[in-house]
Amino acid sequence: MYSERENLSRKLYQEILRLRLCEETLVKLYREQEMRTPTHFGTGQEAIAVGVCQALNLEDVVYSHHRCHNHYLAKGGDFYALTAELYGREDGCSKGRGGSVHLTARDKGFVISSAILTQTMAVATGSALAFKMDNSKNVAVSFFGDAACEEGACYESLNYASVHKLPVLFVCENNLYSTESPLNTRQAPGTSLCERAAAFKVPGEVIDGNNVFGIYDAIESLLPKIRAGGGPFFLECMTYRWREHVGPNFDFDVADRSYRTEAEQRDWMENKCPLKYAERVLLEKGIATESEILGWQQGYQAEINDMVVRAKESAWPNVSTLFANIY
């Protein structure tokens, strides 16, 4: 028998594994050119989505950005509905209309994702305002990248949330790059995003974005304070995007793409992988065996493969609905 904490550790690892297998399956499928939607893969950033969402309640709401698959799945979104969406099918989570960057699972608390930079901060702040007006203990979470902190809406959201002490958690996934622009070309030397948030009296913390256990513990300690009216919090999670900004390739496999080196990428992939780290912790602590982990891998992959087949065979939207829900 495992302790409650050990069972939690197993669950956190299983979730990262599931997300990784889902994304890597979609990477392979995307190369077939049947998915006609720009797709931003979140390989290497799974620990943030899992660590945050596993600590939330069903009634807590999440908003995500263009690199949204991990958050959607971690909050309970269905992989079949995600795959069908990428294939443009009626069974897609957005009825085949949204593509990769416009996902939704309202019944799971995943409200929407959007490709508009910083939008998630503003709308999450709006949800938090509604929670406060309703005397609810729910929390709104906004996931965004480091480049969102170069947009005015970021600071408007921080200021409004701070002034009204709203129950919103701002989660910055700092993967060091905005498309192909590194931090040092966008932010002055010594810039601290947490210090920027602190200028609006929003407390913040920088943590390892590839340590799912540390992320979960941080969220667990923050949520009671936020629910009790303590106001917003800014969490900066340091991580790294493995694949190109949009598409299934590694940057070092693409000719004339040199904004980051292969050595840098391989260091993160081989030495700082969130999945490998979580697996190592489980094995070293005797919380799981290699045979168990292999069984989880095979089980998840079989489920994923079945959902892909179903998604490919599912119906297209009826042409009569082409202009439905257009405003």
Secondary structure as UniProt FT lines:
FT   HELIX           4..30
FT   TURN            31..33
FT   TURN            43..44
FT   HELIX           46..53
FT   TURN            54..55
FT   TURN            58..59
FT   STRAND          61..64
FT   HELIX           69..74
FT   TURN            75..76
FT   HELIX           79..86
FT   TURN            87..88
FT   TURN            90..91
FT   TURN            93..96
FT   TURN            100..101
FT   HELIX           106..108
FT   STRAND          110..113
FT   TURN            117..118
FT   HELIX           119..133
FT   TURN            134..135
FT   STRAND          140..145
FT   HELIX           146..150
FT   HELIX           152..163
FT   TURN            164..165
FT   STRAND          168..174
FT   STRAND          177..178
FT   TURN            179..180
FT   STRAND          181..182
FT   HELIX           183..185
FT   TURN            189..190
FT   HELIX           193..198
FT   TURN            199..201
FT   STRAND          204..208
FT   TURN            209..210
FT   HELIX           212..225
FT   HELIX           226..230
FT   STRAND          233..238
FT   HELIX           251..253
FT   TURN            255..256
FT   HELIX           262..271
FT   HELIX           274..284
FT   TURN            285..286
FT   HELIX           290..313
FT   HELIX           319..321
FT   TURN            322..325
//
